[in-house]
Amino acid sequence: MGTAMRFLLRLAGGLCICIGLALVLPSLSEVLSDPYDIDFPGGAYSIVALILVAGSAPFVFGVYLIRKARRGRQPTLAPQASAPAIVEVHLPEPPIAAPQTEAARVAAAPLAAASGPRRPWLATAGLGLVAIGALVEALLVAFTVRTVRTTGDAFAVAVFIVLGGIPLALGLWLAHVGDPGIGRRFAGDLTTNLSPLRRPRVLGSALLTTAGLAAVTVLVGVPTMLIWRRGSGIVGMMALTAFSVADPVLIAFRRSWWLDALVAASTWTLLLIVFGAVANAIEPMHEGAMIFLLPMMVFGGALGLSGIVRFVRWASAPAKSDAMLN
């Protein structure tokens, strides 16, 4: 795994951990500051449980991404460790071939000097500058689209965009100097990770997971809410209800019901926060937010039925095996 892919995984993992902490800490402090003034089934304890479940999903996913980036360092050391072994194989050669080997070594020296040694810390610093520059550019573009109306304002923003590109270019240069060929390795990592999704069977299996269903629900539901703004709350409720039915049904046929149920509950809580926040940002819902009680009740009932189905399948499995033996 290349330096760029490891940096992206660490950055995404850090963002997920920050999101998890942002979901948990402020909400817990607000609930625990006045736990008796809560009109919710189960009181403050149920609210605390929902907050912890919602924050656990991005936190655990962030830790997983950081661990994956840390483990990705091992394959990059293998070519460097095996290179001396290749050189040693060519050492015991006849004296006649020695001048050719020396000439080849001298000819290859400029290429090695041109590529330079790999310095991951310098490449990581450059990628950090690239991330900062890209964020600045994105903010400037968003500001331009929303507020710029005159030619003078557009010219000023264009100047700032050009100036904001300086750290972006500097970061790209540092990344290339610190890790020559970083772009080629990043493209190879993307191809390696995304090529299995070209197979319809693998893509279908990925979409049937909890994360895949959640991604499809967000990618379909949020744009529909933005298009149909007046009914955004109803659209979000229907999308969350669809997830509340589909995922528990699939959990009954997966390997570990308890683990998948915990992941599904965390993902469902995140989807509730996403759809509720988007609907409230489009149009303040106030008492209309009570429509999200429907997917909550549907998810609880569907998850319970899923557990019953899984228990029946588990209880009937020995009987089937005995019937096959007899």
C-alpha positions, 0 to 999 in steps of 0.5 A: 500500500502506497503512502497516499493511500495510507494517508487517505485511510488515516485521514478518513479514520481520524475524521470518523473518530472525530465524528463519533466523539462529536456525536457522543460528547455534546449529546451526553453532556446535554442529556446528563445535565438535566436527566429528569426533563426528558420526555422519551420512552425509557427516559434518560437511559434510553437516550444515553444508549442511543447516543452511545450506539450512534457514536460507536459506529463511526468511532469503530470504523475510524479505528479500523481504517487507521489499523488498516493503514498501519498494516499497509506499511508491511507490503511496501518494505518487501521490495526493498528487503528483497533488492539486496538478495537480487544483487547478491545473486549476480555477484558470483559471476566469471571475471569476464562478465565483471566489467559488464556488471560494473558498467551496468551498475554505473549506468543505473546509478543516475536513474537511482539518483534521479528517483531518490530515496523514499521519505514517507514523512516528507510525503505525508507532510506534502499530502497534509498541505494538499489536504489543506489547499484542497479544503481552502479551494473548496471553501472559496468555490462554495463562497463564490457560488453562493455570494459573488454577484459582481465582477469585482468580487469575482476577480478578488475571489479568483486571486484568492483561488490562485493564491490558495493553489500555492500550498496545493502545488507545494504539497504535491511537489513535496509528496513527489520528492518524498516518495517518487512514483507516489501517483503511480502507486496510488493509482495501483492501490485504487485499481487493486481495491476497486477492481473486484467491484467490477464483478456483478456478484461481488458488487451485489454482495457488497450492496447487501451488507449493512454498509452497502444498504446504508450507502444506497439509502443515503445516495438515493434518499438525500438527493430525493429530499433535496429535489422534493423539498416540501416533502423532504421529511416524508422522503427521509422517513420512507428511506429510513423505513425501507432500510429498517425492513431490508437490513433486519431481513438480511441479518437473519441469514448472515453469519453472526446475528449478534454482531450484525444486529449491533452494527445495524443498530449503530448504522440505523441511528446514524441514518436517523441523524442524517435524514433528520438533520437534512430534513430539518435543514431544508425546512424546520420540522418541529413537531413533524419530526414525530414521523420518524417514530414509524421507522423506529418502531419498524426497525425494532419489530423487524430486528426482533423478528429477525432474531426469532427467524435466526433462532428457529433456523439454528434450532432446526439445523441439528434436526436437518443434519440428523435427517440427512444421516438417517 
